[in-house]
Amino acid sequence: MSKSTRALRRPGRRAAVAAGLVLAVGLGVSTQAVAQAAAPTPTKASAAASAAASAKATAAPRSITGFNGDLLTQTADFYGAYVDAKDDAAGPDTKLAKALRTHYLTPAYAKRLTAWEKKNNLDGVLRAQNVPVEWTVSESRNGLDVIVSLTYGGGESPTTTTRFVVKHEVAGGITDIRPTSAAPAKPSAAKRSVSGRTGDSVTRIADFYGAYVDAKDDAAGPDTKLAKALRTHYLTPAYAKRLAAWEKKNNLDGVLRAQNVPVDWTVSEGRDSREIRVTHAFGGGETPTVTTDLVVKLEPVSGDVTDIRRTSTH
């Protein structure tokens, strides 16, 4: 119904209510009783909306968890950080995109992908010219394959989803990215998935920490080029300078607040949109022995990191 139609109906409704009041007073009925009778009763729709709002208010904070050395996590780290690099407000961060491709793609596939891009005039990692608004990385039925779903479009209703099979060699590097019509395995206790949203604070910090852990834990030794590119992209220049001074004084990695690399990590919402919580578990095997909790503060406009502080170790 249009606004003009509603405007035409309102005077008639008010007149009917007024007439009812006059009639009721004439019959000796109190205006309070009429007001109570005229008041709308709660509908199922309003009750449902109230319940939904209550559920939203009590919902657990959103979080993303990664496991060091896990192919699903590494692929999510790669795609998440790559999307961030391509979607930078100042224009694509080509240094970060290049460092990510060098780290995660095998040299042979990187060469083939460049040739494919030249021929097709598309970004070979995304298989598109633009950047997705959402992405999901899921396990497949083959342990060395991962399913990546990229959703494109604007607003709350993305319009197109493309799906790829990302193949890995046993050592972990990506050897192929191919479109597929196969649906990813449904998430369950046995099949995991990781999802992110472009521009979302939790996603961005998970992308940063996930890729940073991968860079620091590279089998050939720390990938300093990728680590530097990540810090340049995600940290404000002022904080990057302060962090370097802190590291020199404390002999620790300032991003991780440690000398070694965590075996798993979780990034979750903080008290407000400018604060993200990061939990790192350190140790060997299936039972990490030390857990550290960090608070990562964000610049309100750009979303870049302005501070990292350790709140507890246990």
N, C-alpha and C positions, 0 to 999 in steps of 0.2 A: 504494500500500500504506500502511495506517495505521501510526502509531507503535506501537500495541499489538500489531499483527501482527509487526512487526520485533522487538519485545521478546520475543515468544514464540519466535521462530526462533533468536535468538542463543545461548541455552544449548545447544541441540542441536548447533549448529555448533561451539561450543567443545568439547563432549564428543567429537565426532567427531575433531577435531584431536588431542585428548589421547589418545584410543584409538589413533590412528595413530602417535603418538610412542612409546607403550608397546610396540606391536607392532614398530615399527622397531628399538627398542633390543633387544628380545628376539631379533631376527634378526641383530643385530650391525651395524646401520647407524648411522652417527653422527647425533647429534641436529642437528648443523650442516647435514648434507645434507638432513635432513627439513625443517628450517626453510627452507632454500633452495627445496625443492620446494613447501612450503606457501605461500611468498610469492607474492602475485598478480603476474602479468606485466602490463606496461603494455598497456592496451587502445587501440584506435583512437580511442575517445572521449577518453581522457585525453591522448593525443598531440595530438589536434585542439585540445583546450582549452589545452594548453601553447603550441601554435603561435599560437592566437588571442591569448593573453595576451602573447606575445612581440611579435606584430604591433601590438597596442594600445600596448605600451610604446614601440615605435619609430615610431608614427604621427606625422606632422607636426602641429604645433600648429594648432588650428582658427583660422581667420581670416575676416574679412569685409572686402571691398574696395568702395569707392565712387568714383564719378567725378563731379566737379563739373559741374552742368548737365545731367546724364543723367537722363531720365525714370524709368528703372527705379530708379536710386539714390534719386531724390527721393521716389518712391512708397514705397520701403522705409524711408527715413528717416521719412516721415510715419507709416506704420503702426507701425513699431517704437516710435517715441517716443509715439505715441498709446496703444498697448497699455500701455507703461510708466506713462503718466499715469493710465490707468483702473485699473491694478493696483497702485497705490501702497499700501504697508502701512498708512499712516495714513488711507486712504480716497482716493477718486478726486481727482486733482490737477486741479480744474476750470479753474484759471487756465492751466495748461499745455495742457490739451485745447482750450480756447477759442483760445489763441494759435496752436496748430498748425492748427486749422480755418481761422482767419483767414488764415494764411499760404499754405496749400496749396490751399484751395478757392476757386473764383471766387466773388465776392459773390452772383451770381445763383444758383449752385448751393447755396451755403451757406443761402440763404433757403429754397430748395425742400426741402433736406434737413431743416431745422428743422420745416417743415410735415409732412413725411413722418414724422418721429420722433413728433410730437405725435399723429398719427393712429394709428400702429402700436405706440407704447409700446416702441420698441426704439432702440438706438443706431444711427444711420444709417450711420456709418462702418464699424462692425463687423457691422451687421445682426443684432445679438443683444443680450441683456441682460447676458451675462457676458463674460468675457475669454478669448481663445484661449490654449492652452498652446504652440502653435507657429504660425508663419506663414511663407509663402513668396511672394515676388514674382517673377514671371517675365515675360519678353518674350512678346508675342503676334505674330500674323502682320501686325498693323497697327501701324505705328510709333508712333501716338499712343495706343494702347491697351496696358494692362498687366494681366496676370492676377494676382489676389491670392487665395491659398488660406489659409484660417484653419482650424486644427484645434482642436477642443474636446474636453474629457474630463479624466480624472484619472489620475495615476500614469504608468506607462510605456506604457500602451495607450490613447491618445486614441480617442474613439469616433465623433466626427462631424467631417467636413470640409466647409466651405462655400467656394464659389468665386465670385469677382466679376470683372467687367470694369471696370477703372477707366479712364475716358476723360479725355483731356487736350486742352486747346486748344493751338494752335501755340505760344503764349507760355509754356505750361507749367502753368497752373492746372488743377485737377481740375474737370471739368464734369459728371461723372456717375459713379455707382457702381451697378452692376446685377448681380444674381445671374446666373450662367451655368452651363451644364452642359459647356461646352467645356473640354477638357483643355489645360493650358498646353503650349507647345512644349517638347520635351525639351531639357535643357541640352546645349549643344555649343559648338564654337568660335564658331558664329554666333549662338546663342541663350543668353543668360545668365539666371541666377536668383540671388536672394539669400534666405537663410533665417535665421530667428531663433527663439529659444526664450525664453518668458517667464521672467524671473528669472535668466537666464544672464548671467554677468559680461561675456563678450565681446559678446553681443548688446546689453546695456545701454549699454556704452561706444560701440559702433558707432552705436546709436540717437542717443546724445548728440552725438557728433562729427559724424555725418552731418547731423542737423537743425541743429546749430550752424553748420556751414559754409553750409548753405542760407540760414540767417537772415542771416549776415554778407555773403552774396553776392547778396542779392535785387536784382533789376534796378532796382527803384525806390529802392534805397539800403538800408543795413543795417536789418533788422527788429529794432529794439532791444527791443521787447516780447517777441518770441519768444526772443531771446538771453537776456534777463533771466529769463524763465520757465524756460528750460532750465537755467540756472545754479542757480536756486533749487531745482529738482527734483533735479538730479544731484550737486551739491556739498554737502558738509556745511556748516552755517552757519559754523563756525570757519574752514574752509578758504576759503570764499567771501570772508570778511573779509580773510584773509591775501593772497588772490589780488588783491583790489582794491588793496591797498597795494602789492603787487609791480608791478602794472600802472602805477600812478601814478609809481612810481620809474623803471621801465624803458621807459615809453612804448610798450609792446607789448600785444597781446591775450594775456592769461595762459593762456587755454585752448589757443590755437593756437601760442603762443610766437612770434608773428610780427605784422607790421603788415598783411600781405595775406592772401589766402585760398588754400589749396592747390588744385591742379588735380585731384589724386586723393589718396586716403588708404586706409590699411589698418590694421585693428585685429586684434590676435592675442593668443593666450594668452601670459602671462609665465611666470616661474619657478614661481609658485604662484597659487592662486586669488585672492589679494589684490593681484595685480599684473598689469596689462594693458599691452601694448606698442602704441603708436600711431605710425605712420609717415606723414608728410606729404610730398608732392612738390609743389614750387613751380616756376613757370616758365610759359612760353607754348608753345602748339602741342602736338605729339605727343611732344616731348622735354623733360620737366621738367629744370630746370637745378640745382635745389637740393633735397636731401632731408633732412628732420630726423626724428630718432627720439626719441620721448618715452616715459617710463614713467609710467603712471597708477596710483596706489595707491588701494586701496579699503578702506573700513571693513568689518570682517569680518561684521557682523550685517546692516546695512542695504544694503551694497554701494555706498554713496555714495562719491564721490571725496574723498580726504583729502589728495592731493598730486599735482602734475603736474611732472615734471622732464625737461628735455631732456638726453639722454645723448650725442647726436652730431649733427653737421651735415656733410653731404658732397655 
